Amino acid sequence: MKTIAILTSGGDAPGMNAAIRAATRTALNKGVKMLGSLHGYRGLVRDEIIELDPPAISNIIHRGGSIIKSARSDEFETKEGREKALETCRKHKIEGLVLIGGDGTMRGAREFTEEGGPPAVGVPGTIDNDIKGTDYTIGFDTAVNTALRAIDQIRDTAEAMERMFFIETMGRRSGAIALASGIAGGGNVVVVPEMHTDIDKVAERIISDHKAGATSLLVIVAEGDDSGGAYKLAEKVRERVGIDNRVSVLGHIQRGGNPTAQDRILATCLASRAIHDLLEGSRGHLLGWRGRDIVRIPFEEAVTTTTSMFDEMLCHAGTLVT
């Protein structure tokens, strides 16, 4: 294998650049040419390919985002689009692919390789930590710490003003960020899309904590909860408890920023392993981290779901989650 291409697909996640750096350095050390597909699969469809050399990956391990850009591609989801992507691979003599993204990225990889695309290995890059088979995904730890800093700062105002705050994190289908930051931030209630939101129970918990003397009340809400998000939930709870509240939507700040040490290490280990796997003839899987081991998860099994880490946190969160 003489030429490998790497791409980042879907929403960006802190640590993607660390993965690009590790994969490129490993490939170049093995005498393999490394290419980057710009804007994810779109780069394969539209022939937006660049060469990655040492200067290109210099001083990027600490940066958020992706130097080769990340996007979703409607074109690649069509048979015609994938045929164009295959032509691009042939033109640039791409013999292997490293794909950084979530479950949609891995589904695309499975279809592409089944239709004649180069052998591929995936690396989990998503802040939602919602890929089956791996305890952690690249970007999750950074996103949680970003949310946690915001929660800590909002608590200061909540305490000073003796108010209730509803803090909305990212997570349309996954409550992992909300749950982890809610536990670490000492939230009174955490609301996640994996569980039905019982508004009466939320109100009861708020009233109970308020009567117990709590001077700050924090409800951490994943954006995908079935009550309709933080604003709608806040309105419904206010009607039941009669306590003034404010809403803070954290939004895309959770995607950016310098990756934590954990995300840099995870990205480096998995991306380097991806190159070794391709060169050793192992392909068709997503690499994950389970316990202390790197594991290989077949593409067809790498689907969006709750991770074992989420289930463990949920188990020990007790009455915090409704």
CORPETA-V305225 format. One record per helix or strand. SS is the DSSP state (helix for helix, strand for strand). FROM is the first residue (numbers start at 1). LEN is the number of residues. Records with the same first field share a line. If there is no record, write none. Layout:
BEGIN
SS: FROM-LEN  FROM-LEN
END
This chain:
BEGIN
strand: 3-7  33-5  49-3  70-2  96-6  119-7  131-1  138-1  164-6  189-3  217-6  245-5  285-6  293-6  304-1  321-1
helix: 16-14  41-6  54-4  79-13  103-12  140-22  176-9  199-13  230-12  251-4  261-19  299-3  308-13
END
